[in-house]
Amino acid sequence: MLMNGFWCLLVLMVILEGLFLIFITPLAPDVFLRRYMLLPTSLHLSVLVLTELCLRFLEERLRDYALLAASSLLTFIIVDINIEIGYIIPALFLPVLVSIFYFSSRKLIAAVVMSLTTLYSLYFFNRSLDISVVGILSLTAMLGAFCLIAWGVISRGKEMRSYYIHAAKSNQELLVKNILMDKLAKTDALTELYNHITFHEYLDKLIEHHDTTSMPLQLALIDIDNFKSVNDQFGHRAGDSVLKQVADLVRSQAGMNDFVARYGGEELALIFTDKSADKSLQLLETIRHNIEAASYEELGSRKITVSIGFADYLGEGKERFFVRTDQALYAAKSTGKNRIVTAAAEPDPGSKSRFAWQ
């Protein structure tokens, strides 16, 4: 951005000197062109090209100092060509203004040294500069006062930057905490699946969406067979490990748009939203087979199986939909386990349901 400003300054200087040549100067055109246009423009252009090379090839930590040096050289060129007090004051401030961009006290000090070097070089070596010792000291004092103001701006900028960094970090930490709290509220700690509260919230929304779009919607309830005997024989730690492994198997087989939750105890719920009932049943059969084929280190050679109740949503409402699925699960458990049973179109008033409605 600063280099763009320097290039714009070159263009502006050429335009202003051209206007001065056309409308104001009493000098002969060839003299003015040589003294006030060709020479300073060539020097200005050389400084910019050299600075571009420095920015390309110097180490990153030295590039800022190259820009400060360029601003001082440009100051010297401008003032040396236009040797009037009106040019000196704003030109001397240019390196200091450039240093403010970096919010660095070290770069400000470097800019002050460069500006003072430019000022005293002009005073001692340019005989056209008509200024007294008092004038030089006054310019030095003005530059010092301006540098104090610049130092205040830099200090204030550092404070604001520190404040905003701290605020951003605090907001980020708060966001992470909120995300973690939201995750804890919605997921089961053991299996890392959604919990039954989130399951019901999500099912409500899906049914509402189905009623307006007629999207496919099926529900499967999965229960681990003989899980109580696993806990009794191998202990609750082994039971937790088995439950987590089964949950991982179900989650790994579920599709991107499927919803897996731990409904309670050893029961999992799986909602399908983007496939036909036949496709969902095929996926459930794959899940059932993979769970049966898996090995469970804590159980030795003992196998784990699951019973599954499945229902396709027919627009009957959430409660009847869930009861139908629950009755299908009960039928799977009571007719031999390790199987999938599809729910009837209507709930059977005489059929048992293993879960109380929540």
C-alpha positions in Angstrom: 0.0 0.0 0.0 2.8 2.4 0.8 4.6 1.7 -2.4 1.4 2.4 -4.3 1.4 5.8 -2.5 5.0 6.5 -3.5 4.2 5.7 -7.2 1.1 8.0 -7.0 3.4 10.7 -5.5 5.7 10.4 -8.5 2.7 10.8 -10.9 1.4 13.7 -8.9 4.8 15.4 -9.0 5.1 15.0 -12.7 1.6 16.5 -13.2 2.2 19.4 -10.9 5.6 20.2 -12.5 4.0 20.0 -15.9 1.3 22.5 -14.9 4.0 24.7 -13.4 5.9 24.6 -16.7 2.9 25.5 -18.8 1.3 28.2 -16.7 3.7 29.7 -14.1 7.4 29.3 -14.6 9.4 32.3 -16.0 12.3 29.9 -16.9 13.1 28.7 -20.3 11.3 25.4 -21.0 14.5 23.4 -21.6 16.0 24.7 -18.4 12.9 23.9 -16.4 12.6 20.5 -18.0 16.1 19.6 -17.2 16.3 21.1 -13.7 12.8 20.5 -12.3 11.3 17.6 -14.3 13.9 15.2 -15.8 16.4 15.2 -13.0 14.0 14.8 -10.0 11.7 12.4 -11.9 14.7 10.2 -12.8 15.9 10.3 -9.2 12.4 9.6 -7.9 12.0 6.7 -10.3 15.4 5.2 -9.4 14.5 5.3 -5.7 11.2 3.5 -6.4 12.8 0.8 -8.6 15.5 0.3 -6.0 12.9 0.0 -3.2 10.8 -2.5 -5.2 14.0 -4.6 -5.6 14.6 -4.4 -1.9 11.1 -5.5 -1.1 11.5 -8.4 -3.4 14.9 -9.7 -2.2 15.5 -8.4 1.3 14.5 -10.4 4.4 11.0 -9.6 5.6 12.3 -7.8 8.8 14.3 -5.4 6.7 11.6 -4.5 4.2 9.9 -1.9 6.4 13.2 -0.1 6.9 13.7 0.0 3.1 10.3 1.8 2.9 11.4 4.3 5.5 14.7 4.9 3.7 12.8 5.4 0.5 10.6 8.0 2.1 13.7 9.9 3.4 15.3 9.8 0.0 12.1 11.1 -1.7 12.0 13.8 1.0 15.6 14.8 0.1 14.8 14.9 -3.6 11.7 17.0 -3.2 13.2 19.5 -0.9 16.5 19.7 -2.8 14.7 20.6 -6.0 12.2 22.9 -4.4 14.4 24.5 -1.8 11.8 26.5 0.1 10.7 26.4 3.7 7.2 25.6 2.6 8.4 22.3 1.1 10.8 21.4 3.9 8.2 21.1 6.7 5.7 18.7 5.2 8.5 16.7 3.4 10.4 16.1 6.6 7.3 14.6 8.2 6.9 12.0 5.4 9.1 9.3 6.9 7.5 9.8 10.3 4.1 9.5 8.8 5.2 6.3 7.1 6.5 4.8 10.4 3.0 5.3 12.0 1.6 2.6 9.7 3.7 0.0 11.5 2.8 0.9 15.1 6.4 0.3 16.0 8.5 2.6 18.2 11.7 1.2 16.7 10.6 2.2 13.2 9.5 5.6 14.5 13.0 6.2 15.9 14.5 5.1 12.6 12.3 7.5 10.7 13.2 10.4 13.0 16.9 9.7 12.5 16.4 9.7 8.7 14.4 12.9 8.7 17.0 14.7 10.9 19.8 13.3 8.6 17.9 14.7 5.6 17.4 18.1 7.2 21.0 18.6 8.3 22.4 17.3 5.0 20.4 19.9 3.2 21.5 22.6 5.7 25.2 21.8 5.4 25.5 20.8 1.7 22.8 22.8 -0.2 24.0 26.4 -0.4 20.6 27.4 -1.9 18.9 26.8 1.4 18.5 30.2 3.0 17.8 29.4 6.6 19.5 30.4 9.9 20.6 28.3 12.8 17.5 29.4 14.7 15.4 28.2 11.8 17.1 24.8 11.7 16.6 24.4 15.4 13.0 25.5 15.1 12.5 22.9 12.4 14.2 20.3 14.6 11.8 21.2 17.5 8.8 21.0 15.2 9.9 17.6 14.0 10.4 16.5 17.6 6.9 17.7 18.6 5.5 15.9 15.6 7.3 12.7 16.6 5.9 12.9 20.1 2.4 13.1 18.6 3.3 10.1 16.4 4.6 8.2 19.4 1.3 8.9 21.2 -0.7 7.6 18.1 1.5 4.5 18.0 1.1 3.8 21.7 -2.7 4.3 21.5 -2.8 2.0 18.5 -0.9 -0.7 20.3 -3.3 -0.4 23.2 -6.3 -0.7 20.9 -4.7 -3.6 19.0 -4.0 -5.4 22.3 -7.6 -4.7 23.4 -9.2 -6.1 20.2 -6.9 -9.1 20.2 -7.9 -9.9 23.8 -11.6 -9.3 23.0 -11.4 -11.5 19.9 -9.7 -14.2 21.9 -12.3 -13.9 24.7 -15.1 -14.1 22.1 -13.5 -17.2 20.5 -13.1 -18.9 23.9 -16.8 -18.1 24.7 -17.9 -19.4 21.4 -15.9 -22.6 21.9 -17.4 -23.0 25.4 -21.0 -22.4 24.1 -20.4 -25.0 21.4 -19.1 -27.5 23.9 -22.0 -26.8 26.2 -24.4 -27.2 23.4 -22.8 -30.5 22.4 -22.9 -31.8 26.0 -26.6 -30.9 26.2 -27.4 -32.6 22.9 -25.1 -35.7 23.0 -24.7 -38.8 25.0 -21.3 -38.8 26.8 -20.5 -42.5 26.4 -21.4 -43.1 22.7 -21.2 -39.5 21.5 -24.5 -39.9 19.7 -27.4 -37.5 20.1 -29.4 -38.1 23.2 -33.1 -38.9 23.4 -34.1 -35.2 24.0 -32.4 -34.1 20.8 -33.9 -37.2 19.1 -37.4 -36.0 19.9 -36.7 -32.4 18.9 -35.3 -33.5 15.6 -38.1 -36.0 14.9 -40.6 -33.2 15.5 -38.9 -31.0 12.9 -38.6 -33.8 10.4 -42.3 -34.7 10.7 -43.2 -31.1 10.2 -41.0 -31.0 7.2 -42.5 -34.2 5.8 -46.0 -32.8 6.1 -45.0 -29.9 3.8 -42.7 -31.6 1.4 -43.6 -35.3 1.5 -40.0 -36.3 1.9 -39.2 -39.9 2.8 -39.1 -40.6 6.5 -38.5 -43.8 8.4 -37.6 -44.7 11.9 -35.6 -47.7 13.3 -35.3 -48.6 17.0 -32.3 -50.9 17.7 -31.9 -52.8 20.9 -28.9 -54.9 21.9 -30.0 -58.4 22.7 -29.3 -59.9 26.1 -27.4 -56.8 27.2 -28.3 -57.3 30.9 -26.5 -60.7 30.8 -23.4 -58.9 29.4 -23.3 -56.5 32.3 -24.0 -59.3 34.8 -21.3 -61.6 33.4 -18.6 -59.2 32.3 -19.3 -56.1 34.2 -20.6 -52.7 33.4 -17.3 -51.5 32.0 -17.4 -54.2 29.4 -21.1 -53.4 28.8 -20.2 -49.7 28.2 -17.4 -50.8 25.7 -19.8 -53.0 23.8 -22.5 -50.3 23.7 -19.9 -47.8 22.3 -18.7 -50.2 19.7 -22.2 -51.0 18.5 -22.9 -47.2 18.4 -19.8 -46.7 16.3 -20.8 -49.4 13.9 -24.3 -47.9 13.4 -22.9 -44.4 13.0 -20.3 -45.6 10.5 -22.9 -47.3 8.3 -25.5 -44.5 8.5 -25.8 -42.1 5.6 -24.9 -38.4 5.6 -28.5 -37.4 6.1 -29.4 -40.1 8.6 -29.7 -39.3 12.3 -28.4 -41.6 15.0 -29.2 -41.2 18.7 -28.9 -43.2 21.9 -32.5 -43.4 23.0 -31.8 -44.8 26.4 -29.9 -47.8 28.0 -28.9 -50.2 25.3 -31.4 -48.7 22.7 -30.4 -46.7 19.7 -32.7 -44.8 17.3 -31.9 -44.3 13.6 -33.9 -41.8 11.4 -33.8 -42.0 7.6 -34.7 -39.0 5.5 -33.4 -39.4 2.0 -34.0 -42.9 0.9 -36.9 -45.3 0.2 -38.1 -47.8 2.8 -36.5 -50.7 0.9 -33.1 -48.9 0.8 -33.4 -48.2 4.6 -34.2 -51.8 5.3 -31.2 -53.0 3.2 -29.0 -50.6 5.3 -30.4 -51.9 8.5 -29.7 -55.5 7.4 -26.1 -54.5 6.8 -25.9 -52.9 10.2 -27.4 -56.0 11.9 -25.0 -58.3 10.1 -21.9 -56.2 10.8 -22.8 -56.0 14.5 -23.2 -59.8 14.7 -20.0 -60.4 12.7 -17.9 -58.0 14.8 -15.6 -59.3 17.6 -15.8 -57.8 21.1 -12.5 -58.0 22.9 -14.1 -57.7 26.4 -16.4 -60.7 25.7 -14.0 -63.2 24.3 -15.8 -65.4 21.8 -19.3 -64.2 22.7 -21.2 -62.6 19.9 -23.5 -59.5 20.1 -26.8 -59.3 18.2 -29.5 -56.7 17.9 -33.2 -56.6 17.3 -34.6 -53.9 15.1 -38.1 -52.4 14.8 -38.7 -50.4 11.6 -41.5 -48.2 10.4 -42.2 -46.0 7.4 -43.9 -42.7 8.3 -47.5 -42.6 7.0 -48.5 -39.2 8.2 -50.1 -40.4 11.4 -48.3 -38.1 13.7 -45.2 -38.5 15.9 -46.8 -40.5 18.8 -48.4 -43.2 16.6 -45.3 -43.3 14.4 -43.1 -44.0 17.4 -45.6 -46.5 18.9 -45.7 -48.5 15.6 -41.9 -48.7 15.5 -41.8 -49.6 19.2 -44.3 -52.4 18.7 -42.2 -53.7 15.8 -39.1 -53.8 18.0 -41.0 -55.7 20.7 -42.1 -58.2 18.0 -38.5 -58.7 16.9 -37.4 -59.3 20.6 -40.2 -61.7 21.3 -39.9 -63.8 18.1 -36.3 -64.9 18.5 -34.2 -61.7 18.5 -31.4 -60.8 16.0 -33.9 -59.8 13.3 -35.7 -56.8 11.8 -39.5 -56.5 12.0 -41.3 -53.9 9.9 -44.2 -52.2 11.6 -47.8 -52.7 10.6 -49.7 -49.8 9.0 -51.7 -49.2 12.2 -50.6 -49.7 15.8 -52.0 -52.9 17.4 -54.0 -51.9 20.5 -53.3 -55.3 22.0 -49.6 -55.3 21.2 -47.1 -54.5 24.0 -44.7 -51.6 23.8 -41.4 -51.7 25.7 -41.2 -47.9 26.2 -43.4 -45.4 28.0 -44.1 -42.5 25.7 -41.9 -39.4 26.3 
